[in-house]
Amino acid sequence: MSVTDRRPPFRFAVRTRVGFDETDAQGIVYYGRYMPYFDRARVEYLRHLGLLRQPGGAEFVMRAQHVEYHAPARFDDELEVYVRVRRLGRTSVTWEFEAWNAGSGEHLATSTQTAVYVAGRRPVAVGDDMRGAVAAFDTAVES
C-alpha cells in the first residue's frame, strides 16, 4: 500500500496478486472477486489515515455499490487498486476505486461504494476526526 501520484485524483493505492482460487474456468478473475480487492483498498486507506475502527460503537454499512468491468485480470497478475473518497456527506461516504494491471497498465475495473455511518441501526453524523483526516489527505473530495 502506498501514497501515490500516478493516477490523479487518486492519492492511495494497494497492490495485490491474483490467486488461482480467484479465477474461473476461463482462467480470468471471477467478477465477484473484485469486491474484496476494493474492500482491502478501502481498509488500507483508512489504516493509513489512522481511522480504522474497532468493533462496537458506530460503524459503516454498505448501502450501494456499482462496478464496471473493462478488461480481464488473470491468475498471477499483479493488480494495483486505487482508492479515494469521492464524497463525504453528513452520514455517508462515497468511495471511488480503479483496478489496474500493474504489469501491463491495462485498466481492469472501476467501482463506487456508498457506506452509511450508523449506530443502533440509525444513521449518525460522520465524525470530525474522519472529516479532518480525509480533507487533509484527499483534497478533491466533494461535500
N, C-alpha and C positions, 0 to 999 in steps of 0.2 A: 504494500500500500504506500501511496506517496502523494505528496503535493505535486502538482504538475501545471505546466502552462502549454502543453502540447495541443489541447483541443478546447480553446476558449468557447463558451464561458465556463467550462468545467475547470475546476481547480484541484480535483482529487480523483485518484484512480486506484483500482485494486487489480492485481494480476492473479490469474488462476489458470490451471491447466485442465483440459477436458479429460475426464477419466473414461475408461471403457464402459463402465456402468451407466454413463450419461448419454450413450449413443443408442440409436435404434437399429433395426435390421439393415438399413442402408448405410450404416456407419457414420451417421451425422448426429449432432446433438438433438435429442428429443426436445420439442418446443417447450414443454413444461419445465425443463431443467434450467431455463434462463431465469426463472423467478428466484431460485436460490443464489444465483450469481448476483442478481440485483440486491437481494436481501443482504448478502455478505458485504457488498459495497456500501450499502446504507449503514450497516452496523459499524464498519471500519471508519466511515466518515464521522459518525457520532463519537466513536472512541477517540479519533484524532482531535476532536473538539472538546474532549473531556465531558461528554454528555451522555455516556452510557448509563442507563437507569437500571437499578436492581429491581427484581420483582417486588410488588407491593406498592401501594400508592397509585398515583395517576400513571397512565401508560398510553402508548399509541396503539390504535387498532386500525387495520386496513379497511378503507371504505371503497376504494375503486382502484383498478389497475387497467392499463391499456398497453399492449405490446404490438409492435410491428416488426416483422422479420424481413431482413434484406438479403442475407446470404447465409449459407450453412457453415457451421463450425464442425470439425471432425475430431475424432479421437487423437489425443496428444497435442492438439493445437493449444498454444498459449493465448489466453484472452486477456484483454485489458478492458475493464469495466469502469467507465467514468460515471460519476455521480455528483449531483448538486441539488440544492434546494431551489426549486423554481419559484415557489410562492410560499410565503409564511403568513397564514391567515390568523384570525383570532383564536380558533380552536383546532386548526388543521394545518398540515404541512403537505405540499405537493412536491414530490421528488421527481427528478428527471435523470434518466440513465441512457448511456450509449455503450454498446458492447462492440469491440473491435478485435480482429485477429492481430495479435501483437507482431507476428512474423510477416504477414503479407500486407497488413494495413487495410484489409477489407472490412467494411462496415457491416456488422452482423445483425444487430437489432437495436431498437430504441424502445423506451418504455417511460411511462409516467405512473406514479403511485400517489394516491392521496390517503393520508392517515389522519385520523381524528384523535385528539388527545382527550382521554376520558378518565373519570374517577367515579366509581359506583355506577358504571354503565351510562353516565351522563357526560356530555361534552363539557370540558373546562378550558379555561384560557391557557394557551401555551405560555410557559414561564419566561420571565425576563432573562434568566440565565441562558436559555436557548436562543432567544431573540438576539441578545448581545453577542454570543459566540458566533452565530450564523452571520449576522450583519458584519462582524469584523473580518470573517474569512471569505464569505461568498457575496461579493459586492453587487452581483447582478440579480438579487432577489427581489421579487415583486411583493408588495404588501397587500 
